Amino acid sequence: MTVSLDQLRRCTVAVDLGASKARVYLKNTGLIVDEPSVAAVDCRTGSLVAVGTDAEHMTGRTPEHIRVVRPITGGIIVNIDMAQRMLRALIGDKLSKAWRFKPVLRAAVCVPHGSEPLAQRATIETLAGLGARRVELVDSLIAAAVGCGLPVEKPEATMIVMSGAATTQVAVLSLGSIVAAETIPVGRDVMDRAVIQHLRNHHALMIPSQEVHPLHQMLGADGTAIRSTEVHGRDAASGMARSVLIDSESVRLAVRTPLNAVLDGLRSVLHRCPPDLVADLADRGITLTGGSALMPGLDSMLRAATGMPVSVADNPDGCAVRGLGAMLEGRVRPMAFDPVR
Ligand SMILES: Nc1ncnc2c1ncn2[C@@H]1O[C@H](COP(=O)(O)OP(=O)(O)OP(=O)(O)O)[C@@H](O)[C@H]1O
């Protein structure tokens, strides 16, 4: 079964359920949900305590009876019931008006490239439980390329690197189709964990995840990058509070392994492309998108490693759902694009 642009135009909502953010785009309205895909649950009663940003703020600060859960891991819905409850709470009554005019709700959902049939089934079930009568699945790389404004329908190569919280997806597209693509299980979360592990191994310091974000600022290559910064955490041996001065080279070293995995994936995609398409990319280069594209220095690290021009898309987070929204609203030139199913 294939999904055409005509079928997508009949959909009312576009949905992107990521490991970090849940986004819902209502046709002819815009983004109605752009919140962390997090829920806080009271284990004693099973009731939802908070969702989205409020739930995310509770991470690591809850009493024993409250659990903060992420129903989506690596772009895969691992807890359908919780994902439905979270989405229902996030959407609230924002869909009720659309529902009145379109009693048969059709939804289009981004799914990671190469996702397993079971993962696709979980996505369909989640949306069906929310009242969608029909769910169309679209490869998130195609949706993101459209959302970045790339000329995907042309017989020329475009290369997109979409880096999210849990995964980085790389693809070369031409004529509306994916020529070669790879999903690498490395995103901002993995980079953060690599830095946390590095500090533990080399400085015997355990730091909370929010302490990692200022460290990444040191990777910026615009000359304004900070050379060193003080991080606060707990001494791994004594358990006492301690501060350590960390320099940018330490952070660069910590993210080298996950970054190399992304580069291997990128090379593998280029190897599988015909030379004519790779030649197109010498000028056009790579478009970097996804929330992690905003990580300081990621573009310059990719540029240095590949020797190709790298540009960060405008508003890179949410490109996929915006691209899907454009398809729903018919703002995309007709093309024979490769759907997921
Ligand atoms: N300004 C910023 N600087 C650095 N990182 C950022 C910034 N804004 C968002 N991020 C990171 O981007 C990630 C979220 O990106 P995105 O919304 O594309 O992910 P997702 O679609 O939920 O994840 P995935 O595609 O892996 O399922 C988070 O890990 C977040 O820390």
PDBQT file of the ligand as one rigid body, heavy atoms in Angstrom, charges set to zero:
ROOT
HETATM    1  N1  LIG A 401      19.210  25.262  21.156  1.00  0.00    +0.000 N 
HETATM    2  C1  LIG A 401      19.622  24.014  21.252  1.00  0.00    +0.000 A 
HETATM    3  N2  LIG A 401      20.924  23.711  21.392  1.00  0.00    +0.000 NA
HETATM    4  C2  LIG A 401      21.353  22.452  21.471  1.00  0.00    +0.000 A 
HETATM    5  N3  LIG A 401      20.553  21.366  21.430  1.00  0.00    +0.000 NA
HETATM    6  C3  LIG A 401      19.234  21.590  21.288  1.00  0.00    +0.000 A 
HETATM    7  C4  LIG A 401      18.698  22.904  21.192  1.00  0.00    +0.000 A 
HETATM    8  N4  LIG A 401      17.354  22.806  21.060  1.00  0.00    +0.000 NA
HETATM    9  C5  LIG A 401      17.070  21.491  21.077  1.00  0.00    +0.000 A 
HETATM   10  N5  LIG A 401      18.187  20.766  21.220  1.00  0.00    +0.000 N 
HETATM   11  C6  LIG A 401      18.294  19.304  21.322  1.00  0.00    +0.000 C 
HETATM   12  O1  LIG A 401      17.596  18.724  20.254  1.00  0.00    +0.000 OA
HETATM   13  C7  LIG A 401      17.029  17.483  20.674  1.00  0.00    +0.000 C 
HETATM   14  C8  LIG A 401      15.596  17.425  20.194  1.00  0.00    +0.000 C 
HETATM   15  O2  LIG A 401      15.590  17.490  18.804  1.00  0.00    +0.000 OA
HETATM   16  P1  LIG A 401      14.306  16.978  18.002  1.00  0.00    +0.000 P 
HETATM   17  O3  LIG A 401      13.117  17.710  18.447  1.00  0.00    +0.000 OA
HETATM   18  O4  LIG A 401      14.649  17.003  16.548  1.00  0.00    +0.000 OA
HETATM   19  O5  LIG A 401      14.299  15.478  18.544  1.00  0.00    +0.000 OA
HETATM   20  P2  LIG A 401      13.204  14.355  18.462  1.00  0.00    +0.000 P 
HETATM   21  O6  LIG A 401      12.558  14.397  17.113  1.00  0.00    +0.000 OA
HETATM   22  O7  LIG A 401      12.311  14.428  19.624  1.00  0.00    +0.000 OA
HETATM   23  O8  LIG A 401      14.172  13.111  18.627  1.00  0.00    +0.000 OA
HETATM   24  P3  LIG A 401      14.402  11.825  17.701  1.00  0.00    +0.000 P 
HETATM   25  O9  LIG A 401      14.363  12.351  16.268  1.00  0.00    +0.000 OA
HETATM   26  O10 LIG A 401      15.742  11.318  18.083  1.00  0.00    +0.000 OA
HETATM   27  O11 LIG A 401      13.282  10.909  18.028  1.00  0.00    +0.000 OA
HETATM   28  C9  LIG A 401      17.099  17.439  22.190  1.00  0.00    +0.000 C 
HETATM   29  O12 LIG A 401      18.026  16.447  22.584  1.00  0.00    +0.000 OA
HETATM   30  C10 LIG A 401      17.577  18.827  22.571  1.00  0.00    +0.000 C 
HETATM   31  O13 LIG A 401      18.489  18.787  23.665  1.00  0.00    +0.000 OA
ENDROOT
TORSDOF 0
